[in-house]
């Protein structure tokens, strides 16, 4: 049976032929966070479209364009790609929100993928379900343009753009200076997030080794998974940053390469911290399991000790509960107090022995 079109997708009433309603395309401006033209380190006034901006720069034979996009669809980014001559494979990667950090060269354009991270606030690391949230930044670098494609709501660059607008000396170095500022901004967030995670791990470590602690191995493993997510964002970025610092392309001049070396140093610090977190959490998991096993052994010793003490009166009461006439001291008036005294003496002796050995 043919599918029946929904009423919302048809026009007309009565006997008129139904005409499908075409979706209204979303304008590119809905996805463009900002589009600016920079000449001699200064931002030119006015509002620019992406085509007008690049025409202005190429007419002047100086300056560059910086366009910021937020989660555009294929139709919207294709207009920018056609204007700036972006490679179709890089454009396809820019549409996907789960790319590994990397640096690729397509003709005269560089394509850089950077993972962004955000620390999720929580009351306690022992009860949190999420600690690290990740996003992505894709950067296209050309001779006279920088295009950033952002995925995620926490990786905005508005504050960074305002800071660069006030720093004309850096902007005079060209579009590669913007790429450096972006990577430096992201790595600084790595340092902040790792510092706060370190505090969480310290709290968790103190609770693990505290008496009667309630930290479970499952919660530590959850923290380990969050650190693993951070590691996937940090570790692969080392190679792209190192390439930019070593002259991988002529799009990054020597004056900017030295700045990338500083970013590489900070990234190394972050990588060492993350690796240390992973090892420490593995140790905490082992310590928690060992502590649980030790606690179970302690509980079993206590149970065994009390069972041994209870066995004494149970055994004696069982013997005197037999239906025999000739039992020791059965008809003696002091027999009952004597048996009770013997039971208490043996139980007390066993209690002192177990107490001395640390079982109770």
C-alpha positions, -999 to 999 in steps of 0.1 A, spaced: 0 0 0 15 34 -9 24 57 19 -2 84 27 13 119 28 8 138 60 -15 168 60 13 191 71 32 184 39 4 193 14 -12 225 2 -47 231 -12 -82 221 -3 -112 207 -21 -105 195 -56 -72 212 -61 -41 191 -66 -20 186 -35 15 202 -38 43 192 -15 56 220 7 93 225 3 113 231 35 125 266 39 163 266 39 180 281 70 201 311 60 239 309 65 237 337 90 219 314 114 251 293 117 277 321 114 287 332 149 309 360 136 325 371 104 353 397 105 379 412 83 413 421 98 437 444 80 471 455 96 460 439 129 428 459 131 392 447 126 373 466 99 340 480 110 307 468 96 289 435 91 303 411 64 291 381 46 317 354 39 318 362 2 321 400 7 348 395 34 371 375 12 366 398 -17 376 428 4 408 411 16 418 400 -19 411 434 -33 434 449 -7 460 422 -11 465 422 27 447 411 58 426 380 64 391 368 72 380 350 104 346 332 102 331 312 131 304 286 124 284 267 150 272 232 140 263 240 104 246 215 82 259 202 49 240 228 28 252 257 49 289 248 50 289 240 13 284 277 5 315 286 26 335 257 11 327 268 -25 338 304 -17 371 295 0 379 264 -20 378 239 9 385 203 1 355 181 2 370 155 25 379 182 51 344 196 48 329 161 54 350 157 85 340 192 97 303 181 97 310 151 119 311 157 156 333 128 166 367 133 150 400 124 165 425 153 170 445 156 138 463 179 113 459 174 76 470 194 46 449 199 15 467 219 -12 471 254 3 448 247 32 454 232 66 426 213 85 430 210 123 407 191 146 409 199 183 389 184 212 376 209 238 368 198 274 347 212 302 347 203 339 312 194 350 304 208 385 293 182 411 289 179 448 313 150 453 335 129 431 322 98 448 287 104 436 291 122 403 280 105 371 298 129 347 330 149 354 343 158 319 323 170 289 340 171 255 333 191 223 352 198 191 367 226 171 376 223 134 399 249 120 406 257 83 437 277 78 445 294 45 467 321 32 441 348 40 414 332 60 406 312 92 374 293 94 364 277 127 336 251 130 324 245 165 305 214 179 292 216 214 279 245 236 309 250 259 336 256 233 327 292 223 354 316 211 337 349 217 358 359 246 390 349 228 380 369 197 374 400 219 409 395 234 425 393 200 406 423 187 424 443 214 458 428 205 466 442 170 502 432 174 494 395 174 468 398 146 495 414 124 512 380 123 484 367 101 457 340 103 481 315 119 482 337 150 445 330 154 451 293 151 478 296 178 454 316 201 428 289 196 451 260 205 466 279 234 430 287 247 421 250 244 452 237 261 448 263 289 414 247 295 430 213 296 453 226 324 423 240 344 403 208 340 432 185 350 438 207 381 402 203 392 402 165 385 434 162 405 415 177 435 387 152 430 412 123 429 428 136 461 394 136 478 386 101 465 420 88 476 416 102 511 382 85 514 394 52 501 420 49 529 398 64 555 383 40 581 348 28 573 349 46 539 319 41 515 338 45 482 331 17 458 353 3 431 326 11 406 328 48 414 366 48 410 362 30 377 337 57 366 363 83 374 388 63 354 365 63 324 362 101 326 400 104 327 401 81 297 378 105 278 401 134 287 431 113 276 415 107 242 412 145 238 447 154 249 471 127 238 465 127 200 469 165 198 506 163 206 516 154 171 496 182 153 510 208 177 545 195 172 542 197 135 530 233 136 560 241 158 585 224 135 576 241 102 551 216 88 537 243 64 546 277 51 512 289 63 528 292 98 557 317 97 587 314 120 574 342 143 544 321 151 561 287 153 578 297 185 544 303 201 533 268 192 564 254 210 550 270 242 516 253 235 535 220 230 552 224 264 519 230 282 503 201 264 532 178 275 524 189 311 488 180 306 497 146 291 519 138 320 492 147 345 466 126 327 489 96 325 496 99 363 458 101 369 453 69 350 480 51 370 468 65 403 432 54 397 443 19 387 461 18 421 430 30 439 409 3 423 434 -23 434 435 -8 469 397 -7 471 394 -43 461 421 -53 486 404 -33 513 371 -50 506 388 -84 508 405 -75 540 372 -63 555 355 -95 545 383 -115 561 379 -95 593 342 -100 593 346 -137 587 371 -139 617 346 -122 639 318 -144 628 340 -175 633 351 -163 668 315 -157 680 304 -190 665 332 -208 684 321 -191 717 284 -199 711 294 -235 704 304 -241 740 270 -236 757 253 -252 728 274 -284 731 271 -286 769 233 -279 767 230 -306 741 248 -332 762 226 -324 793 196 -325 771 199 -362 765 173 -385 782 197 -404 804 194 -408 842 231 -413 849 248 -380 839 275 -364 859 261 -342 887 226 -346 873 208 -350 907 232 -328 927 217 -295 938 248 -276 928 251 -292 894 232 -264 875 253 -236 889 285 -256 882 276 -262 846 267 -225 841 300 -215 857 319 -238 834 302 -225 804 309 -189 813 345 -197 822 352 -214 788 334 -186 769 353 -160 787 386 -178 780 378 -181 743 368 -144 742 401 -133 757 421 -156 734 403 -142 703 406 -107 716 443 -110 721 448 -124 686 429 -95 671 399 -115 659 375 -96 680 
